[in-house]
Amino acid sequence: MPINLREQERARDDLERFTKKVGIVVAAGIALLLLWAARTVLMLIFIAAVIAAGISPAGHRVRVLGRYWFKRNGDRGAAAVIVYIPSTPRGCGT
């Protein structure tokens, strides 16, 4: 019983498609495992981003007031420290 070339190509295409799908599933699983292993670091990055977004308006206000009072542009880092340091005792529960 001779095998038709089209059937042979179709079987090869099906095998390639299946292999690609398995590869995608395995890659997604590995990516999830890496994210799970790095979850503590990712959580700290998320918390830092939320804190930065929270103090950004206050830092901008400090820079504007500093420009008004001292007639010069203030540093963003200094503004962040001015806003962040007084708020840490409240965050620590004291």
Number of C-alpha atoms within 10 A of each C-alpha: 3 4 7 9 9 9 10 11 11 12 12 12 12 12 12 12 12 12 12 12 12 12 12 12 12 12 12 12 12 12 12 12 12 11 13 11 11 11 12 11 11 13 11 11 12 12 12 12 11 12 12 14 11 11 17 16 12 16 22 16 14 20 21 17 14 16 13 11 9 10 10 11 12 16 12 14 10 13 20 18 13 15 19 16 10 10 12 11 10 9 8 7 6 6
